């Protein structure tokens, strides 16, 4: 199952706790429609039917069924640039 680093949890918390977003907002990971095998990340106000829900501390990640198998042995990490831009990275679990 996908795991989250402390940096990823902090970045997701920062993104999902912005004013005006529902309390249930989480990060959704889905397969891209391009067919290139990529993943798309977006904010979602809740899981869609069939999504796997990963809860860590006070954040939620919703994983589309098509993407779940590819993420089973991965860890989601995040880096924040000096300008505040967030980059998410997938890496093998430690």
Buried (B, 14 or more C-beta within 10 A) or exposed (E): EBBBBEBBBBBBEBBBEEEEEEEEBBBBBBBEEEEEEEBEBEBBEEBEEEBBEBEBEEBBBBBBEEBBEBBEEBBBBBEEEEEEEBEBEEEEEE
